[in-house]
Amino acid sequence: MSLTEIITEVQDLAALIGPNLYLQAAILAVAFIIIGKIADWILSGIIGRFARQSSNNFDDQIIDLVHRPVFLSFVFLGLSLATRRLGMPEPVTLITVGIIKTIAIFVWYNTVMRLMALAVRAVSQSRDRQMVKTGMLSLLHNVMKIVVVALMIYVLFLAWNLDVTAWLASAGIVGLALSFAAKDTLSNVFAGVSIVMDAPYKSGDFIILDTGERGVVTDIGLRSTRILTRDDVEITVPNGIMGNSKIINEAGGPPSQHRIRVSVGVAYGSDIDQVIEVLSRVATDHSEVLASPEPRVRFRTFGDSSLNFELLSWIAEPVNRGRVSHELNCAVYKSLNSNNIEIPFPQRDLHVRSMPESAG
């Protein structure tokens, strides 16, 4: 049975009350208020009692948000039927019912928005926070807001008996014009969706752009990505550029650990076993160098003036690379000096084949 048929049946039942239209309208309004109260009692009392027995309060919050709009929906329905029953002129009835429907639409719009915010908050606080880390949750929330607003506008047109087809056609033409005018913005939006879906980086990752900027990703929006550098300067990069650039994600891969390389050269004739021991001790003595993977020292090359070694160690967070590298370099220099291991500087031997004859 359609809504129109239900309204007709209710009005026919109201006619049985008596010939007075005002009395019929009042009884219709009061009857639906009572029905709304019963629905509210069932939702808040019976269903709410079962919800309170669950281990979380998510369902309790849903009932708290929904029970009042459900009651108001019955009240608005009763008022609409009562208005139609009064038999006022069609323009007056249309305006009155349209106002009632508009109020009902805004009540449910506010409720749906609050339900979405509640769901987003519940997901962000859940154990599986992968959607939060990738920025997918924020993107979905924004998309759902746009969809809800569009649906609300569509339902408002229907409530006032406006021709939606003509408006949709006009909106299509306007949308086509705007798409050409805002092609860069749309490009950034689509690139933002691609970044969130593909997840080459996520919020909290430490990345390096191909232009040299290096910092922590603080936010991935629909239009741009924000990066906080080590100088506490925020850089906003359009997603269209991020999607077409080479991005080095130092926090990528299964672990977030980052490897630090310290290169050092020692003089020929040095005891290489001692050098390896000294460099290894420098790494293990540093509080922020991880024990696993274990630090190691590699003898890399025979240089022109030095034996070239490299100290490899790992730290927990890429953001600390600069400071820890500085501290390791200082410690390596002091340790080599204290163990009488020479750090050479480039030397060149100059052989004079002949001297010019002195004049006169």
Order of alpha helices (4+ residues) and beta strands (2+ residues): alpha-alpha-alpha-alpha-alpha-alpha-alpha-alpha-alpha-beta-beta-beta-beta-alpha-beta-beta-alpha-beta-beta-alpha
